[in-house]
Amino acid sequence: MILELEQKEQLVAAKLINDGLSCASGTLTSLLKTPISINKVDFGADSIQKSPRLNSSDKNAQLHVLRTALIGELQGVCHLIFTEDEIEKINQVCLPPGLQNGSEEQKKILRDGFLTELDNIVSAAVVTQFSNYLDVDLFGHVPSVDVMPQNEMKSYLEKEAAEFGNVVYFKANFEGKELDIAPDFTWMFQDQFLDKIKSTL
């Protein structure tokens, strides 16, 4: 079972994430040279249960997962999860026209580089909000990129959640002329995170 923070702490965490996304949208706009907005559309453990991509039994569909370990005074991890369709949209944005029909290896290198940069922008913006609000040193490690069958995602997240019992989940829309996707996010923290937020309330 994936646990969620208590209501007050959940609202604080959701606000910090939302503020981080607002900052990240400006950086993404500069990166893509086109206006990008990021809108949080849902969060909470109930949202995980409702998310089609996180509860699918489809073993043929693939999900791309960027995992960023959080290091510093608080321990945790965040995940940014994309479908194959979203990856194809990202390919259309990040691949130069001359490489759209290039080798799969070339496309993978460029795509993973773009995904990593996107994850760095989003996670760093949110981590900064947590760090400043909680007055702690907190950093994101270099993200890893993995691909797994869609029907394995829920058990993967549950295994992670067993180590990091405090979970903040939300879905967000990246909206813009050049990029329109809605990946899933999870943020998982150890109990020190919950204690730290409680101390600010």
N, C-alpha and C positions, 0 to 999 in steps of 0.2 A: 504494500500500500504506500502510495506517495503522500507524505504529510504536507500540511501547509502551515504557515505561521498563524499565530492567533490574529484576530481581526485587526486590532490596533496596529500591531507590528507589520501586518500585511499591507495596510494602507500606507504606512510610512515607507516601506520598501518599494511599493508600487509608485509612489510619488517620486522617489529618488530615481527610479528607473525611467519614469516618464520624462523627468527633467534631463536625464542623461541622453535620452533619445532626441530631445529637442536640440541639444547641442550637437549631437552626431549628424543630424539632418543637414546642418550648415556645412560640415566638413564633407559629407557625401555630395552635396551640391557642387562644391569646389572640385572634387575628384572627377565627377561625371560631366562637369560643365553644363549642367541642366538642373533646374529646381527639383529637389527631392524633399518630400515631407515624410516623417515617420509617425504614424498614429497608432497608439496602443488601443486595441479593440476588445481585449478580454484578458482576465487573469484569474488565478486561483486554482485550487486542486480540482474543482468541478470542471474547469475548462480543459484540464488534461484528459478527464474522462470523456469529454465531448469531442476532442480533437480527432478527426478521422485519421490523420497520418500517424498519430501516436497510439491508436487502438486498432489498427488494421490487421487482418489476418492474411493479407496479400504477401506471399513470399516472393513474388516476381518483381514487384515494384521496389525501387531502391531509394534510400534516403541518404543525403549527404550531411554529415554532422561535423561541425567545428566545435572542438572542446578546448576551453581555455581554463587552465588552473589559476586560481587566485592565490597569491603568495603575499606574505607580510604578517601583520599582527592578527589578521583573521584568515582562516583557511576556508576555501570553497572552490566551486567550479561553475562555469556557465557553459551552456550548449546553445548553438544556433543551428537550426535544423531546416533543410531545404528538400523539396521534392525534385524529381527529375525534370518536371516542367519548368520549375523555377530556375534550375541550373541551366536549362536551355535558354531562358530569357537572359540570364547573366552572361552566357556565351555571346549572345547577340550584342550585348553592351561592351564587354571587355575585349573581345577578339577583333583585331583589325580585319577589315574586309578581305585582305589577301589571305588570311588564315582561316576564314570561315569554313573552307573546304580542305583544310590542312590535315595532317595526320592526327590521330587520336592522342598520341603522346604530346604533340605540340599544343593541342587544345587543352589537354589536362594540365600541363605546366602553367599555362597562362591563366586558366580558369582557377586553379588552386591558389595561384598568386593573388588573383583578384579577390577570391573568397577570404583569404587570410587578411588582406588589407581591409576589406569590409568589416570583418570580425574585429580587427584591431581598433577600428574607428568606433564601432558601436560599443564594444566591451570597455574600451578605455574611457569613453565618455561616462558610462554608467559607474565604473569603478571610481572615477574621480568624484562623482556625487556621493557615493558611499564613504569614501575616504574623508572628504571634507565635512560631511554631516556628522560622522561618528568620530572625527578627529583621530584617525588611525592611519598608519602607513599601509597601503594596500595597492598591489600591482597585479596586472594580468601577465601570465607567462605566454610564451609563444604558442599560438593555437595549433592543434593538430587537426588534420582533415581525414575523416574516415567515411567509407561508404558501407551501408549495411542493408539487408533486406528489411522492408517496412514492418514485417510481422515480428521482428526482433527488437524494435525500438522501445516498446513499453517495458519489457523485462530489463533492457539495458539501463533505462532511466531509474527503474526501481532499485536496481543493484547499486547505482550511484547514490540514490537517495538514502540507502541504508547507511552509508558512510557520512553523508551530509544531510542530517535529519530535517533541516529547515529549508523548505522549498518555496521559491517564488516562480510561478509559471505565468507567462502571458504570450499572447499572439499579437503581432504588430504588422501593419501594412506599410511597406515602402512604396510611396506613390510618387510618380513623376512621368514625364513624357518618355524618358529613356528606360525606366525601370519601374515595374509594377508587380511586386511580389509580396507574399505574406508569410514569412518564416515563423516557426515556433521558437520561443526562447524558454530556457529554464535557468534559474539561478539557485544554487544550492549552497548552504552555509552550515558550518558547525554551530554548536550551541552558543559559543562565545558571541556570535553575531546577534542572536536573539537577545542575549543578556545586554549587549551594548545598545541595541535599540530601546530596550525597556528602560535603560538608565537615562535616556533622553526624553522620555514621556512624562 
